[in-house]
Amino acid sequence: MAEILQKDGTWVFDGDTLRLTPGRDKNVSLLRRTLGERVVPLAALAGISFEQGRKSGRLRLRLRDGADPLLHATGGRLTEPHDPYQLAVEPDRHGVAEYVTDEVRTALLLNRVPADPVTEFLLPGPPVPLSVSAGDGTAAFDGEQVRLEWNWKTEDAKAAAGARTLAVADITGVEWQPAAGLENGHLRFTVRGAATKAPPKYDPHAVELWGFKKDPLMALVAAAVQARLPHPSTAGAPDQDVRPQPPVAPAPGPSPAAADDHDALLRRLRELGELHRAGVLTDEEFGVAKQAVLKRL
């Protein structure tokens, strides 16, 4: 097991899953504290990196496209303080961070986890019921319906239409975008049969965001709804074949009972050598994977 404990949070890797727990430090963002612990299966990972800095380092996870409804709904626009897949590392823990990185990379290699997109969400959305007030309204979601209510700051034309209740079955898409510079952000729902999108300020299916502290929490509402919509891999033109592809059979390998069998480990070393010679593995990746096997001999 590999573990790193920091003020920013704790990451624990047991070989199959990476458990990410936000820290209690005052600098930990409201979004990460509200979202809570994330349990990321190895199959959802595309990679991991550790970047050293003068004052601190940073661990970063890269997830496979389509694995997490939060990342899909936010379109990769979660900034550094709010991204649950980043961890600030203090200077005296850089060695531990490098060890965690090596362990995860080795597991990805040995389990032959591909980095290509997935056809189903491998992580759940935030728990419901969920209610967030920010910008010009409140968005509440109970797992079946989204309710949008307006406040005194809402544009009159939008407020005049009254509160909106949207059934999940009528929602075809959801998007969260933060405020940036002079541009306001929004939480917007695309509803089947609705008119062309108006600016969020006037759109009765959107909450306009102005860059205040609670704005990122609207991303949790977006993710909770996204998790209950058809997976984005099924989207496409009517004439496209969007049927899920059959799962790829796992590569043959030693049974659990023979995991430590000397001959099986030697065969694995030969396989790694062949992958290295074929250019599939870099020198660094081959060295890490080879050492992991040799430790078990």
Backbone bond lengths (Angstrom), bond angles and torsions (degrees), N, CA, C in turn:
res aa  C-N    CA-C-N  psi(-1)  N-CA   C-N-CA  omega(-1)  CA-C   N-CA-C  phi
1 M - - - 1.462 - - 1.523 109.38 -
2 A 1.311 117.15 138.17 1.458 122.96 177.44 1.528 108.13 -113.91
3 E 1.320 116.73 135.20 1.465 120.73 -174.94 1.518 109.98 -143.92
4 I 1.342 115.96 139.68 1.452 120.78 173.28 1.529 108.46 -135.28
5 L 1.333 116.21 127.31 1.457 123.05 -178.86 1.519 109.08 -112.35
6 Q 1.325 116.49 124.72 1.462 122.67 -179.99 1.523 110.45 -136.98
7 K 1.325 116.55 166.06 1.464 119.80 174.53 1.528 110.02 -60.88
8 D 1.332 115.47 -33.56 1.462 120.83 -177.66 1.528 112.38 -73.64
9 G 1.337 116.95 -21.20 1.459 119.98 -179.96 1.514 111.45 156.60
10 T 1.324 115.88 -178.07 1.458 122.76 -179.43 1.518 109.58 -128.62
11 W 1.332 115.80 131.96 1.461 121.41 174.42 1.523 108.29 -116.95
12 V 1.334 116.55 130.47 1.461 122.02 179.29 1.525 108.63 -129.08
13 F 1.331 116.50 125.47 1.468 121.55 179.71 1.524 108.98 -115.97
14 D 1.358 116.92 123.52 1.462 121.26 -177.73 1.531 113.10 -107.45
15 G 1.324 116.84 9.48 1.458 121.03 -178.76 1.510 113.43 101.73
16 D 1.333 116.83 -26.71 1.474 121.76 179.78 1.519 112.70 -115.99
17 T 1.328 116.96 -33.00 1.464 121.45 -178.04 1.526 110.16 -138.39
18 L 1.320 114.24 155.31 1.453 121.68 175.31 1.530 106.75 -115.08
19 R 1.325 115.94 117.22 1.470 121.43 -176.36 1.529 108.59 -99.00
20 L 1.333 116.61 118.18 1.460 122.59 -176.02 1.527 109.36 -110.05
21 T 1.322 116.75 114.79 1.462 121.74 -178.38 1.521 108.71 -116.92
22 P 1.348 118.65 122.15 1.471 119.53 -179.80 1.523 111.07 -67.43
23 G 1.321 116.63 148.37 1.460 121.04 178.60 1.519 111.84 -77.47
24 R 1.327 114.60 174.38 1.459 120.60 -179.96 1.524 112.42 -102.34
25 D 1.312 116.21 5.15 1.457 120.77 179.82 1.531 110.02 -62.75
26 K 1.321 115.71 148.72 1.470 120.01 -177.09 1.524 112.53 -63.93
27 N 1.332 117.13 -20.04 1.454 120.21 -179.20 1.533 113.28 -83.98
28 V 1.336 117.36 -7.33 1.464 120.43 177.55 1.529 108.23 -71.86
29 S 1.304 117.62 131.93 1.467 121.15 -172.36 1.529 112.90 -66.63
30 L 1.324 114.79 155.37 1.464 121.62 178.87 1.523 110.73 -61.94
31 L 1.322 117.53 -37.22 1.467 120.13 179.87 1.523 110.48 -62.61
32 R 1.324 117.77 -48.38 1.462 120.57 -177.93 1.528 111.11 -64.31
33 R 1.325 116.89 -39.35 1.469 119.31 179.45 1.522 111.44 -67.40
34 T 1.329 116.61 -37.53 1.467 120.58 179.58 1.526 111.09 -72.26
35 L 1.323 117.48 -39.74 1.461 121.96 179.17 1.523 110.98 -65.04
36 G 1.328 116.51 -38.11 1.467 120.55 177.67 1.518 112.83 78.92
37 E 1.313 115.55 -157.75 1.462 121.77 -174.28 1.529 111.46 -69.92
38 R 1.336 115.77 138.58 1.451 122.02 174.42 1.521 108.74 -115.85
39 V 1.325 116.61 130.94 1.465 121.91 177.29 1.528 106.79 -109.21
40 V 1.322 115.71 109.49 1.462 121.85 -173.86 1.524 109.54 -103.21
41 P 1.325 118.79 114.34 1.474 119.94 177.18 1.518 110.41 -68.58
42 L 1.319 115.47 150.23 1.466 120.39 -179.78 1.528 111.10 -56.13
43 A 1.337 116.83 -35.43 1.467 121.03 -178.02 1.522 112.97 -64.73
44 A 1.350 118.02 -16.77 1.465 121.10 -179.40 1.522 112.65 -88.73
45 L 1.333 117.03 -8.10 1.463 120.99 -174.63 1.521 112.19 -90.98
46 A 1.333 114.19 139.30 1.457 120.40 172.96 1.524 110.50 -106.99
47 G 1.328 117.80 -18.25 1.458 119.95 179.68 1.508 111.62 172.28
48 I 1.335 115.54 172.05 1.459 122.97 178.76 1.520 107.37 -146.98
49 S 1.325 117.18 146.09 1.457 120.67 178.10 1.518 109.82 -142.54
50 F 1.330 115.47 156.15 1.457 121.25 174.51 1.516 107.92 -127.73
51 E 1.331 115.86 125.10 1.459 121.78 -179.19 1.523 109.08 -113.28
52 Q 1.319 116.28 122.41 1.462 120.86 179.42 1.520 110.50 -87.56
53 G 1.328 115.47 143.41 1.453 121.64 175.27 1.514 109.54 -130.51
54 R 1.324 116.39 172.48 1.454 119.68 -179.27 1.522 111.70 -65.42
55 K 1.308 116.57 -43.11 1.458 120.39 -177.16 1.520 112.48 -98.50
56 S 1.316 117.14 -31.61 1.463 120.55 -179.97 1.519 109.64 -157.83
57 G 1.311 115.43 164.34 1.456 120.62 175.47 1.512 109.95 -111.99
58 R 1.327 115.29 -178.51 1.466 118.42 -179.65 1.526 109.97 -149.13
59 L 1.334 114.92 125.71 1.457 121.78 171.57 1.519 108.20 -87.72
60 R 1.317 116.48 137.40 1.462 121.13 179.64 1.523 109.91 -134.09
61 L 1.316 115.52 131.86 1.456 121.09 173.20 1.518 109.26 -99.34
62 R 1.313 115.80 144.57 1.463 121.20 172.15 1.519 106.89 -117.60
63 L 1.337 116.45 118.25 1.458 121.05 -178.89 1.519 110.53 -94.17
64 R 1.304 116.40 154.01 1.451 121.07 176.53 1.526 109.75 -67.07
65 D 1.312 116.55 141.90 1.461 121.10 179.88 1.526 110.25 -56.29
66 G 1.336 115.46 131.67 1.453 120.41 177.88 1.513 114.56 86.02
67 A 1.345 118.64 1.67 1.460 120.29 -177.31 1.524 112.84 -81.92
68 D 1.340 117.35 -28.59 1.464 121.03 -173.12 1.527 110.67 -125.86
69 P 1.329 118.54 122.53 1.467 120.10 179.63 1.526 112.83 -63.78
70 L 1.336 117.96 -28.72 1.463 120.49 178.93 1.523 110.58 -65.25
71 L 1.328 117.02 -47.68 1.458 119.73 -179.77 1.524 111.53 -66.33
72 H 1.339 117.06 -35.42 1.469 118.70 179.89 1.531 110.67 -69.34
73 A 1.331 117.43 -44.56 1.464 120.45 -177.17 1.525 112.10 -66.65
74 T 1.331 117.11 -29.89 1.463 120.43 -178.74 1.522 112.26 -94.12
75 G 1.327 116.84 -6.29 1.456 119.87 175.68 1.521 114.26 59.85
76 G 1.333 116.90 29.75 1.461 120.22 179.70 1.514 113.73 74.01
77 R 1.336 117.28 17.54 1.464 120.33 -175.89 1.524 113.85 -97.77
78 L 1.333 117.76 8.10 1.464 119.69 174.91 1.521 108.49 -70.95
79 T 1.324 117.25 122.52 1.459 120.45 -178.47 1.522 110.56 -78.45
80 E 1.312 116.41 168.84 1.456 123.47 -170.91 1.538 115.18 -50.29
81 P 1.322 121.08 -44.82 1.468 117.92 -178.13 1.525 113.89 -66.21
82 H 1.345 116.84 -25.00 1.462 120.98 -173.12 1.525 113.74 -100.66
83 D 1.318 118.29 -10.63 1.461 121.74 -176.11 1.530 110.19 -74.29
84 P 1.350 118.41 114.71 1.467 119.74 -178.03 1.522 113.35 -70.86
85 Y 1.341 117.22 -8.89 1.453 120.54 -177.13 1.528 112.38 -102.36
86 Q 1.338 115.26 23.54 1.453 121.96 172.93 1.522 108.68 -128.64
87 L 1.330 116.36 148.42 1.462 121.46 179.47 1.516 109.47 -139.29
88 A 1.345 116.68 123.20 1.459 121.29 175.20 1.526 108.86 -73.78
89 V 1.339 116.29 131.79 1.468 121.97 -175.49 1.523 109.45 -117.88
90 E 1.324 116.68 127.03 1.458 121.77 179.40 1.529 110.26 -71.81
91 P 1.355 117.12 152.66 1.474 120.49 -173.70 1.524 114.78 -54.54
92 D 1.327 118.25 -35.39 1.468 119.47 -177.03 1.526 112.90 -80.04
93 R 1.333 118.39 3.76 1.457 122.30 179.40 1.522 112.22 -118.71
94 H 1.320 116.89 14.05 1.462 119.78 -179.57 1.528 111.31 -61.78
95 G 1.322 116.81 -38.55 1.457 119.89 178.91 1.510 112.33 -62.84
96 V 1.333 116.76 -39.72 1.458 121.14 178.08 1.528 110.03 -65.98
97 A 1.328 116.51 -40.64 1.469 120.62 179.16 1.523 110.64 -62.16
98 E 1.335 117.21 -40.22 1.457 120.64 178.28 1.532 111.06 -65.83
99 Y 1.338 116.46 -36.24 1.464 120.26 177.99 1.533 110.67 -65.09
100 V 1.330 116.79 -45.38 1.469 120.86 177.88 1.533 109.62 -59.44
101 T 1.330 115.96 -44.08 1.466 120.37 179.56 1.523 111.14 -59.35
102 D 1.325 116.91 -45.87 1.462 120.72 179.98 1.527 111.85 -63.41
103 E 1.331 117.12 -40.85 1.462 120.35 -178.96 1.527 111.44 -64.46
104 V 1.325 116.79 -42.74 1.465 119.83 179.85 1.531 110.38 -67.39
105 R 1.327 117.08 -43.52 1.467 120.15 179.05 1.529 111.33 -61.68
106 T 1.318 115.74 -41.58 1.464 119.39 179.15 1.523 110.82 -62.16
107 A 1.338 116.79 -43.23 1.464 120.63 179.51 1.530 110.72 -63.55
108 L 1.328 117.31 -38.80 1.466 120.08 178.07 1.521 111.14 -63.45
109 L 1.335 116.40 -38.98 1.459 120.47 179.13 1.523 112.03 -69.59
110 L 1.333 115.90 -49.17 1.458 119.67 -176.12 1.517 112.33 -66.07
111 N 1.342 116.46 -31.80 1.467 120.47 179.42 1.524 112.16 -91.96
112 R 1.341 115.89 0.21 1.464 121.15 177.24 1.526 112.32 51.79
113 V 1.317 115.42 47.59 1.463 120.63 179.08 1.526 108.73 -76.90
114 P 1.325 118.80 121.05 1.470 120.41 -179.84 1.525 110.41 -73.97
115 A 1.323 115.98 160.64 1.464 120.53 179.15 1.519 112.05 -103.52
116 D 1.342 117.85 5.40 1.457 120.20 -177.10 1.532 110.86 -77.16
117 P 1.342 118.09 166.42 1.463 121.42 -178.73 1.528 112.24 -60.69
118 V 1.338 115.68 157.30 1.458 121.29 178.38 1.524 109.40 -107.78
119 T 1.325 116.15 166.12 1.467 121.14 -176.63 1.527 112.68 -108.22
120 E 1.329 116.40 8.50 1.456 120.47 174.93 1.524 108.42 -154.21
121 F 1.332 115.39 155.18 1.456 119.00 177.96 1.528 109.17 -69.72
122 L 1.331 116.24 131.73 1.457 121.66 179.59 1.522 111.83 -101.91
123 L 1.326 116.89 -6.05 1.459 122.64 174.39 1.525 108.37 -124.68
124 P 1.326 117.82 149.38 1.470 119.86 179.24 1.517 110.94 -80.68
125 G 1.331 115.52 164.05 1.450 119.94 172.13 1.521 109.93 -79.87
126 P 1.327 118.34 173.19 1.466 121.17 176.69 1.527 110.57 -59.40
127 P 1.332 117.15 150.58 1.471 119.73 -179.82 1.526 111.79 -66.89
128 V 1.321 115.47 150.43 1.467 122.46 177.52 1.537 108.24 -119.74
129 P 1.343 118.22 159.65 1.459 128.64 5.60 1.523 111.82 -72.08
130 L 1.333 113.69 155.81 1.451 121.27 -174.31 1.522 107.92 -143.08
131 S 1.334 116.63 134.64 1.463 120.83 179.51 1.527 108.99 -141.70
132 V 1.339 115.67 130.22 1.467 120.87 -178.33 1.522 109.00 -134.29
133 S 1.337 115.43 134.00 1.466 121.45 175.07 1.520 108.80 -112.72
134 A 1.312 116.33 122.09 1.461 121.57 179.66 1.521 108.05 -163.73
135 G 1.322 116.01 157.54 1.452 119.85 178.52 1.517 111.81 59.99
136 D 1.336 116.32 -129.89 1.469 119.36 -175.77 1.524 113.20 -98.87
137 G 1.354 118.03 15.81 1.463 117.38 179.56 1.512 114.31 -169.54
138 T 1.330 113.76 -175.09 1.466 122.88 177.08 1.520 108.53 -122.71
139 A 1.325 116.21 133.11 1.463 121.74 176.77 1.517 108.24 -115.39
140 A 1.328 117.01 123.67 1.465 122.36 179.18 1.517 108.74 -124.11
141 F 1.327 115.86 140.49 1.463 120.70 -178.43 1.521 108.96 -137.68
142 D 1.354 116.20 128.39 1.468 120.87 -178.00 1.520 112.98 -109.12
143 G 1.328 116.46 8.26 1.456 120.69 -178.30 1.517 112.63 102.92
144 E 1.332 117.20 -20.43 1.463 121.23 -179.84 1.521 112.79 -124.94
145 Q 1.328 116.72 -30.76 1.460 120.78 -178.06 1.527 111.10 -136.32
146 V 1.330 114.98 146.37 1.458 121.88 171.68 1.523 107.40 -105.13
147 R 1.314 116.45 132.55 1.463 120.27 176.69 1.524 108.80 -119.39
148 L 1.333 115.48 125.37 1.455 122.46 179.22 1.525 108.83 -110.32
149 E 1.325 116.05 122.24 1.468 121.34 178.29 1.525 108.78 -122.72
150 W 1.318 116.11 148.03 1.461 121.12 -171.95 1.526 111.67 -106.50
151 N 1.339 115.98 157.28 1.462 121.15 178.49 1.526 110.81 -116.71
152 W 1.317 115.81 -172.91 1.471 119.81 -174.12 1.533 112.58 -68.98
153 K 1.328 117.43 -13.73 1.465 120.37 -179.91 1.531 112.40 -89.99
154 T 1.326 117.49 -3.50 1.463 121.29 -176.94 1.523 110.89 -71.81
155 E 1.304 116.40 141.43 1.457 121.58 175.06 1.526 109.62 -56.49
156 D 1.326 116.91 135.98 1.470 122.30 -174.00 1.528 112.51 -54.65
157 A 1.331 116.80 -41.21 1.464 120.01 -176.76 1.526 110.97 -63.50
158 K 1.320 117.62 -34.92 1.463 120.42 179.56 1.523 110.84 -79.78
159 A 1.321 116.27 -41.08 1.461 119.81 -179.14 1.527 111.39 -64.59
160 A 1.326 116.84 -30.72 1.468 120.43 -177.07 1.522 111.78 -63.50
161 A 1.323 117.46 -25.18 1.458 120.74 179.99 1.523 112.10 -76.29
162 G 1.330 116.46 -12.11 1.461 120.52 178.18 1.521 112.93 80.96
163 A 1.320 115.24 179.77 1.467 121.20 179.63 1.532 110.16 -63.76
164 R 1.335 115.96 151.76 1.458 121.50 -179.61 1.522 109.53 -118.41
165 T 1.328 116.48 138.11 1.463 121.91 173.84 1.519 108.02 -119.88
166 L 1.324 115.87 120.47 1.461 121.79 -175.12 1.517 109.73 -116.69
167 A 1.318 116.78 121.98 1.458 120.64 176.01 1.519 109.22 -77.48
168 V 1.326 116.08 143.50 1.467 120.10 178.96 1.522 111.02 -55.18
169 A 1.334 116.92 -36.14 1.466 120.82 -178.61 1.525 112.25 -63.03
170 D 1.348 117.55 -21.67 1.464 121.42 -179.07 1.523 112.68 -95.86
171 I 1.326 117.36 -7.20 1.461 121.50 -177.76 1.528 108.89 -92.51
172 T 1.321 116.52 127.51 1.464 120.91 179.65 1.518 112.73 -107.27
173 G 1.329 117.48 -10.53 1.457 120.41 179.55 1.506 111.39 -169.47
174 V 1.335 116.58 158.25 1.461 121.73 178.67 1.516 107.83 -145.36
175 E 1.331 115.55 144.02 1.459 120.53 -176.23 1.520 110.10 -145.10
176 W 1.330 115.26 135.02 1.470 121.08 172.39 1.513 108.67 -118.13
177 Q 1.326 115.58 134.56 1.463 119.70 178.37 1.520 108.34 -139.47
178 P 1.345 118.62 129.60 1.462 120.78 -178.69 1.521 111.72 -77.78
179 A 1.323 115.62 159.27 1.460 119.99 172.95 1.524 108.30 -69.10
180 A 1.327 116.72 141.03 1.462 121.26 -179.44 1.522 108.72 -141.88
181 G 1.333 115.84 117.73 1.456 119.66 -178.83 1.521 111.12 62.28
182 L 1.313 116.29 -125.10 1.466 121.26 179.06 1.524 112.11 -89.34
183 E 1.335 116.87 -2.34 1.464 120.93 -178.99 1.528 110.22 -92.60
184 N 1.337 116.60 126.15 1.457 120.62 176.60 1.524 110.75 -74.46
185 G 1.317 115.22 156.69 1.453 120.12 176.44 1.522 110.76 -97.39
186 H 1.339 115.98 -171.67 1.463 118.71 179.66 1.521 111.63 -166.96
187 L 1.306 115.43 159.97 1.462 124.59 162.52 1.518 104.49 -115.38
188 R 1.321 117.66 117.76 1.461 120.40 -174.29 1.533 110.64 -128.34
189 F 1.333 115.04 137.60 1.458 121.81 175.59 1.528 109.03 -110.19
190 T 1.326 115.44 133.54 1.458 120.47 173.27 1.519 107.10 -94.18
191 V 1.322 115.94 122.34 1.466 121.81 -173.23 1.521 110.09 -113.15
192 R 1.307 115.66 133.99 1.459 121.86 -179.56 1.533 110.50 -57.82
193 G 1.318 116.73 128.02 1.457 121.37 176.91 1.511 114.85 83.67
194 A 1.364 118.11 -1.59 1.465 120.18 -178.90 1.520 110.39 -78.28
195 A 1.321 115.48 161.02 1.457 120.72 -179.55 1.532 110.13 -69.82
196 T 1.333 115.73 172.08 1.455 121.40 177.72 1.521 110.00 -55.44
197 K 1.321 116.69 143.74 1.460 121.00 -176.50 1.526 112.17 -60.48
198 A 1.321 115.41 133.56 1.457 122.01 171.38 1.523 107.58 -97.01
199 P 1.325 119.59 167.96 1.465 120.28 173.38 1.535 109.66 -55.37
200 P 1.326 119.05 145.71 1.472 121.21 -177.04 1.531 113.80 -51.73
201 K 1.312 116.30 -30.33 1.466 120.27 179.87 1.522 111.43 -59.08
202 Y 1.352 117.18 -30.63 1.460 121.79 -176.92 1.530 113.36 -113.65
203 D 1.316 116.89 -8.17 1.464 121.07 -175.64 1.532 110.60 -78.90
204 P 1.342 118.96 118.81 1.464 120.85 -179.62 1.526 113.52 -70.70
205 H 1.337 117.41 -5.59 1.461 121.37 177.74 1.527 111.53 -107.38
206 A 1.337 116.57 16.70 1.463 120.51 -177.11 1.524 110.49 -137.19
207 V 1.313 115.51 145.32 1.468 122.49 171.17 1.522 106.85 -104.90
208 E 1.326 116.92 124.40 1.460 120.70 178.81 1.527 109.57 -83.09
209 L 1.332 117.01 137.10 1.463 122.55 -177.36 1.523 109.71 -119.08
210 W 1.349 115.42 141.30 1.461 120.03 -173.09 1.531 114.15 -115.49
211 G 1.328 117.01 9.78 1.456 118.61 175.18 1.508 115.21 93.93
212 F 1.345 117.76 24.91 1.455 120.45 179.75 1.530 111.24 -94.70
213 K 1.324 116.31 176.15 1.465 123.06 -169.45 1.520 113.89 -56.09
214 K 1.325 118.68 -39.20 1.459 121.05 -174.84 1.529 113.90 -87.11
215 D 1.315 117.20 -4.00 1.475 119.27 -179.60 1.530 113.08 -52.26
216 P 1.364 118.97 -45.59 1.467 118.60 -177.98 1.527 113.96 -59.95
217 L 1.350 117.78 -24.92 1.461 119.85 -179.67 1.526 111.72 -64.98
218 M 1.327 116.95 -24.31 1.463 119.53 176.49 1.533 110.81 -63.45
219 A 1.348 116.14 -23.53 1.462 119.79 176.76 1.521 110.76 -64.81
220 L 1.332 117.76 -29.28 1.460 120.91 178.37 1.528 110.63 -68.93
221 V 1.328 116.88 -38.49 1.468 120.17 175.85 1.532 109.16 -62.98
222 A 1.333 115.73 -44.71 1.462 119.74 178.97 1.523 111.19 -58.63
223 A 1.332 116.88 -43.72 1.468 120.62 -178.10 1.521 111.98 -68.18
224 A 1.341 117.15 -38.77 1.463 120.75 -179.81 1.525 110.73 -63.68
225 V 1.329 116.61 -38.31 1.470 120.58 177.53 1.529 109.84 -72.20
226 Q 1.336 116.53 -44.33 1.463 120.57 -178.78 1.527 111.68 -56.67
227 A 1.337 116.26 -37.81 1.466 120.75 -178.57 1.514 112.26 -63.48
228 R 1.337 117.75 -19.17 1.467 121.88 -177.98 1.518 112.70 -105.21
229 L 1.319 117.23 3.47 1.455 121.34 175.46 1.525 109.70 -95.57
230 P 1.334 118.43 162.63 1.465 119.65 175.43 1.522 110.41 -55.67
231 H 1.310 116.66 143.40 1.459 120.44 -178.78 1.525 109.91 -59.53
232 P 1.346 117.73 140.25 1.478 119.97 -177.64 1.518 114.03 -58.40
233 S 1.324 118.80 -20.72 1.470 120.25 179.27 1.518 111.95 -67.12
234 T 1.348 117.71 -16.49 1.465 120.50 -179.95 1.518 112.18 -88.52
235 A 1.345 117.64 -6.21 1.460 120.83 -178.43 1.517 109.86 -77.28
236 G 1.322 115.87 146.03 1.465 119.71 178.12 1.508 110.77 166.30
237 A 1.293 116.28 173.80 1.467 120.94 178.00 1.516 109.28 -67.24
238 P 1.352 117.17 153.83 1.462 120.73 -178.00 1.522 113.66 -56.36
239 D 1.346 118.14 -29.64 1.456 118.96 -176.55 1.517 112.68 -89.41
240 Q 1.345 116.28 3.59 1.449 119.04 178.39 1.518 110.23 -90.32
241 D 1.329 115.42 146.08 1.462 120.46 175.77 1.518 108.39 -84.97
242 V 1.342 116.53 104.80 1.463 120.60 -176.53 1.514 111.30 -110.77
243 R 1.335 115.93 19.34 1.455 118.24 178.28 1.518 109.84 -67.55
244 P 1.338 117.72 138.65 1.461 119.53 178.96 1.523 110.85 -57.33
245 Q 1.319 115.70 138.60 1.452 120.44 178.03 1.519 110.14 -76.55
246 P 1.329 117.42 147.03 1.463 119.12 178.90 1.518 109.99 -62.64
247 P 1.334 117.40 144.47 1.457 120.05 -179.54 1.520 111.56 -62.65
248 V 1.321 114.66 144.75 1.456 120.09 178.37 1.518 108.86 -78.61
249 A 1.315 116.04 129.89 1.463 119.22 -179.94 1.511 109.54 -64.86
250 P 1.328 118.34 137.84 1.449 120.94 179.34 1.521 111.07 -63.18
251 A 1.330 114.62 147.99 1.457 119.01 179.35 1.512 110.21 -64.68
252 P 1.336 116.46 141.53 1.465 118.43 -179.45 1.514 110.72 -62.00
253 G 1.296 116.91 145.93 1.463 121.84 -179.12 1.501 109.18 -160.95
254 P 1.305 117.07 176.08 1.454 120.83 -178.51 1.508 111.29 -65.35
255 S 1.316 116.80 145.25 1.453 121.69 177.07 1.512 109.46 -69.32
256 P 1.367 118.55 159.28 1.460 120.64 179.63 1.517 112.70 -53.91
257 A 1.345 116.40 -35.60 1.460 118.39 -177.55 1.518 111.32 -68.25
258 A 1.345 116.40 -22.80 1.461 119.10 -177.68 1.518 112.36 -110.28
259 A 1.330 115.96 19.58 1.463 120.62 -174.56 1.511 112.35 -58.68
260 D 1.306 115.91 -34.79 1.466 119.90 -178.48 1.527 112.60 -99.65
261 D 1.302 116.86 10.37 1.461 120.43 -179.78 1.529 109.77 -65.09
262 H 1.328 115.02 132.53 1.456 120.44 -175.09 1.521 111.86 -58.83
263 D 1.327 118.02 -44.18 1.460 121.38 -178.26 1.527 111.65 -64.95
264 A 1.334 115.86 -38.19 1.469 119.79 -179.84 1.527 110.42 -64.35
265 L 1.332 116.69 -39.20 1.459 119.95 179.77 1.532 110.84 -69.21
266 L 1.329 116.73 -36.34 1.458 119.34 176.98 1.530 110.99 -65.13
267 R 1.348 115.47 -38.82 1.463 119.10 176.93 1.525 110.34 -62.48
268 R 1.345 115.85 -39.35 1.463 120.00 179.67 1.529 110.94 -64.29
269 L 1.331 116.72 -38.60 1.467 120.14 177.08 1.524 110.60 -62.15
270 R 1.340 116.24 -41.63 1.461 119.36 178.85 1.529 110.99 -63.62
271 E 1.337 116.08 -40.62 1.466 120.23 178.63 1.528 110.90 -61.70
272 L 1.339 115.84 -43.52 1.466 119.48 179.36 1.522 110.37 -62.85
273 G 1.357 116.21 -39.86 1.457 119.46 177.82 1.515 112.27 -61.72
274 E 1.324 116.81 -40.32 1.460 120.94 178.89 1.529 111.25 -65.83
275 L 1.348 116.59 -41.69 1.465 120.40 178.03 1.528 110.71 -63.59
276 H 1.343 115.92 -37.98 1.464 120.32 178.89 1.521 111.00 -66.28
277 R 1.321 117.15 -45.47 1.458 120.48 -179.90 1.525 111.72 -65.59
278 A 1.335 115.82 -30.76 1.472 119.85 -179.81 1.525 111.86 -79.80
279 G 1.339 116.89 -7.03 1.454 120.04 178.84 1.514 114.41 87.53
280 V 1.341 117.38 4.13 1.472 120.39 178.99 1.517 110.51 -70.44
281 L 1.342 116.34 -38.63 1.466 122.11 178.64 1.522 109.49 -106.54
282 T 1.339 116.71 137.26 1.457 120.57 173.82 1.527 108.95 -75.20
283 D 1.340 116.21 169.46 1.466 119.60 177.98 1.521 110.85 -57.54
284 E 1.356 115.93 -42.52 1.465 120.05 -178.22 1.529 111.19 -65.92
285 E 1.334 116.54 -45.26 1.461 120.34 -179.01 1.527 111.10 -64.61
286 F 1.348 116.01 -39.67 1.461 119.96 178.10 1.524 111.11 -63.60
287 G 1.336 116.16 -42.17 1.457 119.66 -179.65 1.519 112.50 -62.91
288 V 1.348 116.35 -42.50 1.466 120.45 179.92 1.527 110.70 -64.86
289 A 1.354 116.68 -47.49 1.464 120.54 -178.66 1.527 111.21 -64.78
290 K 1.336 116.68 -39.24 1.471 120.88 -179.48 1.523 110.59 -62.78
291 Q 1.339 116.30 -44.47 1.461 119.81 -179.70 1.524 111.07 -63.58
292 A 1.332 117.18 -36.58 1.462 120.33 179.75 1.526 110.74 -63.86
293 V 1.347 117.16 -37.86 1.466 120.30 179.26 1.520 110.25 -73.27
294 L 1.330 117.38 -41.96 1.461 120.81 -178.30 1.529 111.97 -61.86
295 K 1.326 116.36 -31.64 1.470 119.47 178.37 1.531 111.63 -62.53
296 R 1.355 116.27 -24.56 1.468 119.67 -176.32 1.527 112.83 -94.00
297 L 1.345 116.68 -6.15 1.454 120.08 178.85 1.525 111.11 -75.55
